[in-house]
Amino acid sequence: MRPFISFGPIKLSSNRTKFGKALNSQFKPQRPPIKPIRERSFPAVRESITTVAGTLDVIETDFLVWKVVLNGKVILADSGEFPPHIDFQEQKRIFPFDEVIVLSAEGGNCCEFIRFWFIGVKYDGGFFISKPIGDGFAHQPTFSSGEGFVKVKIGGGPDSHRWSYLSGGEWVFRKGKVFRLK
């Protein structure tokens, strides 16, 4: 429940207040500055998971400035957009990696979903991170895995404003490489 905040007497008529005093035309009430309900502090760990190579953290170092850290080592960093989310973690062996993770960045006004990355991780701390895939999608992805692969499927459709059509597709991470299916 919000606390009641008073900013002084309430004006009821042209130049009278609730307390019956005339208002000075030069008087302007001094209101306290409006602060957000919850202020952010930086740096902040936004998401964290345990992998075979250690902890994978998504850290926001400042507003719209972030990095992805695997066991204390920065593996991906960017600025100017919202930090990615850890959307999928496959904890079985997808040759040549012992685990595969999918990171995704959500969209802005027109796109539900902007781009995603595949990350392959090994027990010895080795890793592979794909180039960013995509530049705006109309729908959220679905994830699946099978014997030796991880698949991301995104449906096509109009953008949020119905101005243009955003294509979808299917991408597979297999044998340490990313393939787009037709």
Secondary structure in CASP SS format (residue, H / E / C, confidence):
PFRMAT SS
TARGET T0000
AUTHOR 0000-0000-0000
METHOD secondary structure of the structure
MODEL  1
M C 1.00
R C 1.00
P C 1.00
F C 1.00
I C 1.00
S C 1.00
F C 1.00
G C 1.00
P C 1.00
I C 1.00
K E 1.00
L C 1.00
S C 1.00
S C 1.00
N C 1.00
R E 1.00
T E 1.00
K C 1.00
F C 1.00
G C 1.00
K C 1.00
A E 1.00
L C 1.00
N C 1.00
S C 1.00
Q C 1.00
F C 1.00
K C 1.00
P C 1.00
Q C 1.00
R C 1.00
P C 1.00
P C 1.00
I C 1.00
K C 1.00
P C 1.00
I C 1.00
R C 1.00
E C 1.00
R C 1.00
S C 1.00
F C 1.00
P C 1.00
A E 1.00
V E 1.00
R E 1.00
E E 1.00
S E 1.00
I E 1.00
T E 1.00
T E 1.00
V C 1.00
A C 1.00
G E 1.00
T E 1.00
L E 1.00
D E 1.00
V E 1.00
I E 1.00
E E 1.00
T E 1.00
D E 1.00
F C 1.00
L C 1.00
V E 1.00
W E 1.00
K E 1.00
V E 1.00
V E 1.00
L E 1.00
N C 1.00
G C 1.00
K E 1.00
V E 1.00
I E 1.00
L E 1.00
A E 1.00
D E 1.00
S E 1.00
G C 1.00
E C 1.00
F C 1.00
P C 1.00
P C 1.00
H E 1.00
I E 1.00
D E 1.00
F E 1.00
Q E 1.00
E E 1.00
Q C 1.00
K C 1.00
R C 1.00
I E 1.00
F C 1.00
P C 1.00
F E 1.00
D C 1.00
E E 1.00
V E 1.00
I E 1.00
V E 1.00
L E 1.00
S E 1.00
A E 1.00
E E 1.00
G C 1.00
G C 1.00
N C 1.00
C C 1.00
C C 1.00
E C 1.00
F E 1.00
I E 1.00
R E 1.00
F E 1.00
W E 1.00
F E 1.00
I E 1.00
G E 1.00
V E 1.00
K C 1.00
Y C 1.00
D C 1.00
G C 1.00
G C 1.00
F E 1.00
F E 1.00
I E 1.00
S C 1.00
K C 1.00
P C 1.00
I E 1.00
G C 1.00
D C 1.00
G C 1.00
F E 1.00
A C 1.00
H C 1.00
Q C 1.00
P C 1.00
T E 1.00
F E 1.00
S E 1.00
S E 1.00
G E 1.00
E C 1.00
G C 1.00
F E 1.00
V E 1.00
K E 1.00
V E 1.00
K E 1.00
I E 1.00
G C 1.00
G C 1.00
G E 1.00
P E 1.00
D C 1.00
S C 1.00
H C 1.00
R C 1.00
W C 1.00
S C 1.00
Y E 1.00
L E 1.00
S C 1.00
G C 1.00
G E 1.00
E E 1.00
W E 1.00
V E 1.00
F E 1.00
R E 1.00
K C 1.00
G C 1.00
K E 1.00
V E 1.00
F E 1.00
R E 1.00
L E 1.00
K C 1.00
END
